[in-house]
Amino acid sequence: MIKSRIFAFLTALLIMASGINQIFAQSKTGDVDILNEQAIVAYNKSNYEDAIKFFKMLGADNLTLDNLILLANCYDSIGQTNLAVEVLEITTHNFDTDYRAYYNKAGFLFKQGNYSAAIKNYKKCLKYKKNYAPAVYNMGICYYNLEKYKKAYKSFKKSAKLMPEYMDVYHNMALALKKI
């Protein structure tokens, strides 16, 4: 109970500080299914501003992990990557045992060049979905970009075992091996 109150308080602080408090506005129509469908249709049509509006109208209680990931993608698509990362920060708190929350957050951190933070989130992703090949591979790229070539090589080697059909992993493994 105390943990959930602390989390609610921290989430509220994060939302207020980030300027995305409208995400959690209560649904005016009350028809969650229609709003959800409209948000997804707008997203699929690359109408990101409308998708954001529909996601905001859903209200906090109705936003699923998938909704939040799409919302983050919307913000990123309109050039607001920092807001995307903040949405994914909320996602990792609300869905703290779902590997997808950490994987998506890591992807945005990677895109921003924050490789160390991305690695931490890829590791959390792997805690909840062991041997998730895309996370292992992307972690290798992060290590390579941080010039930690031995760790990069180990990640690429492991990802080659997990997805042997993916040719890029062998190329990157060779690049890392050359640097060791």
C-alpha positions as CSV (number, residue, x, y, z in Angstrom):
1,M,0.0,0.0,0.0
2,I,2.8,2.4,0.9
3,K,4.7,1.4,-2.2
4,S,1.7,2.2,-4.4
5,R,1.2,5.6,-2.7
6,I,4.9,6.5,-3.1
7,F,4.7,5.4,-6.7
8,A,1.6,7.5,-7.3
9,F,3.3,10.5,-5.8
10,L,6.5,10.0,-7.8
11,T,4.5,9.5,-11.0
12,A,2.6,12.7,-10.4
13,L,5.8,14.6,-9.8
14,L,7.3,13.2,-13.0
15,I,4.2,14.1,-15.0
16,M,4.0,17.6,-13.6
17,A,7.7,18.2,-14.3
18,S,7.5,16.8,-17.8
19,G,4.6,18.8,-19.0
20,I,2.6,15.8,-20.0
21,N,0.0,15.9,-17.4
22,Q,-2.7,16.1,-20.0
23,I,-2.0,12.5,-20.8
24,F,-3.8,11.6,-17.7
25,A,-6.9,13.7,-18.2
26,Q,-10.1,11.8,-17.7
27,S,-12.0,10.5,-20.6
28,K,-14.8,12.8,-21.6
29,T,-16.8,10.3,-23.6
30,G,-16.3,7.4,-21.3
31,D,-16.1,5.1,-24.3
32,V,-12.6,3.7,-23.9
33,D,-12.8,1.2,-26.8
34,I,-13.7,3.9,-29.3
35,L,-11.0,6.3,-28.1
36,N,-8.5,3.5,-28.1
37,E,-9.5,2.5,-31.7
38,Q,-9.3,6.2,-32.8
39,A,-5.9,6.6,-31.3
40,I,-4.6,3.5,-33.0
41,V,-6.1,4.4,-36.4
42,A,-4.6,7.9,-36.2
43,Y,-1.2,6.4,-35.2
44,N,-1.4,3.9,-38.1
45,K,-2.1,6.8,-40.5
46,S,0.9,8.7,-39.1
47,N,-1.4,11.4,-37.7
48,Y,0.6,11.6,-34.5
49,E,-0.9,14.8,-33.1
50,D,-4.4,13.3,-33.3
51,A,-3.2,10.0,-31.8
52,I,-1.7,11.9,-28.9
53,K,-5.0,13.7,-28.3
54,F,-6.9,10.4,-28.3
55,F,-4.4,8.8,-25.9
56,K,-4.7,11.8,-23.6
57,M,-8.5,11.5,-23.7
58,L,-8.3,7.8,-22.6
59,G,-7.1,8.8,-19.1
60,A,-4.5,7.2,-16.9
61,D,-6.6,4.3,-15.8
62,N,-7.2,3.2,-19.3
63,L,-3.7,3.5,-20.8
64,T,-2.2,0.1,-21.4
65,L,1.5,-0.7,-21.9
66,D,0.8,-0.9,-25.7
67,N,-0.9,2.6,-25.6
68,L,2.0,4.1,-23.7
69,I,4.5,2.6,-26.2
70,L,2.5,4.0,-29.1
71,L,2.2,7.4,-27.3
72,A,6.0,7.5,-26.9
73,N,6.4,6.7,-30.6
74,C,4.0,9.5,-31.5
75,Y,6.1,12.0,-29.5
76,D,9.2,10.7,-31.1
77,S,7.7,11.0,-34.5
78,I,7.0,14.7,-34.0
79,G,10.4,15.4,-32.7
80,Q,9.7,15.3,-29.0
81,T,12.0,12.4,-28.1
82,N,12.5,13.7,-24.5
83,L,8.7,13.4,-23.9
84,A,8.8,10.0,-25.4
85,V,11.5,8.9,-22.9
86,E,9.5,10.5,-20.1
87,V,6.4,8.5,-21.1
88,L,8.5,5.3,-21.2
89,E,9.8,6.2,-17.7
90,I,6.2,6.1,-16.5
91,T,5.8,2.8,-18.4
92,T,8.7,1.2,-16.7
93,H,7.2,2.2,-13.3
94,N,3.6,1.1,-14.1
95,F,4.7,-2.1,-15.9
96,D,7.9,-2.9,-14.0
97,T,7.9,-6.6,-14.7
98,D,7.1,-6.4,-18.4
99,Y,10.2,-6.7,-20.6
100,R,8.6,-4.6,-23.4
101,A,8.6,-1.5,-21.2
102,Y,12.4,-1.7,-20.6
103,Y,13.1,-2.7,-24.2
104,N,11.3,0.2,-25.7
105,K,12.8,2.7,-23.2
106,A,16.2,1.3,-24.0
107,G,15.6,1.9,-27.7
108,F,14.8,5.5,-27.2
109,L,17.8,6.0,-24.9
110,F,19.9,4.4,-27.6
111,K,18.5,6.7,-30.2
112,Q,19.5,9.7,-28.0
113,G,23.0,8.3,-27.7
114,N,22.6,7.5,-24.0
115,Y,24.2,4.1,-24.4
116,S,24.9,3.4,-20.7
117,A,21.3,4.1,-19.7
118,A,20.2,2.0,-22.7
119,I,22.3,-0.9,-21.5
120,K,20.8,-0.7,-18.0
121,N,17.3,-1.0,-19.5
122,Y,18.3,-3.8,-21.9
123,K,19.6,-5.7,-18.8
124,K,16.3,-5.1,-17.0
125,C,14.5,-6.3,-20.2
126,L,16.6,-9.5,-20.1
127,K,15.7,-10.0,-16.4
128,Y,12.1,-10.5,-17.4
129,K,12.7,-12.2,-20.8
130,K,15.9,-14.1,-20.7
131,N,17.7,-14.5,-23.9
132,Y,15.6,-11.9,-25.8
133,A,17.8,-11.7,-28.9
134,P,17.0,-8.2,-30.0
135,A,18.0,-6.9,-26.5
136,V,21.2,-8.9,-26.4
137,Y,22.1,-7.7,-29.9
138,N,21.3,-4.0,-29.2
139,M,23.2,-4.2,-26.0
140,G,26.2,-5.3,-28.1
141,I,25.8,-2.2,-30.2
142,C,25.7,0.0,-27.1
143,Y,28.9,-1.6,-25.8
144,Y,30.6,-1.2,-29.1
145,N,29.6,2.5,-29.2
146,L,31.0,2.9,-25.7
147,E,34.3,1.3,-26.9
148,K,33.7,-1.7,-24.6
149,Y,34.6,-4.1,-27.4
150,K,35.1,-7.3,-25.3
151,K,31.6,-6.9,-23.9
152,A,30.2,-6.0,-27.3
153,Y,31.8,-9.2,-28.7
154,K,30.3,-11.3,-26.0
155,S,26.8,-9.8,-26.6
156,F,27.1,-10.3,-30.4
157,K,28.3,-13.9,-29.8
158,K,25.4,-14.6,-27.6
159,S,22.9,-13.0,-30.0
160,A,24.4,-15.1,-32.9
161,K,23.4,-18.2,-30.9
162,L,19.9,-16.8,-30.3
163,M,19.3,-15.6,-33.9
164,P,21.8,-17.4,-36.2
165,E,19.9,-16.3,-39.3
166,Y,20.6,-12.6,-38.7
167,M,23.7,-11.8,-40.7
168,D,24.4,-8.4,-39.2
169,V,25.3,-10.0,-35.9
170,Y,28.3,-11.8,-37.5
171,H,29.5,-8.6,-39.2
172,N,29.3,-6.7,-35.9
173,M,31.0,-9.6,-34.0
174,A,33.9,-9.4,-36.4
175,L,34.2,-5.7,-36.0
176,A,34.3,-6.0,-32.2
177,L,36.8,-8.8,-32.4
178,K,39.1,-6.7,-34.5
179,K,39.0,-4.0,-31.8
180,I,39.9,-6.3,-28.9
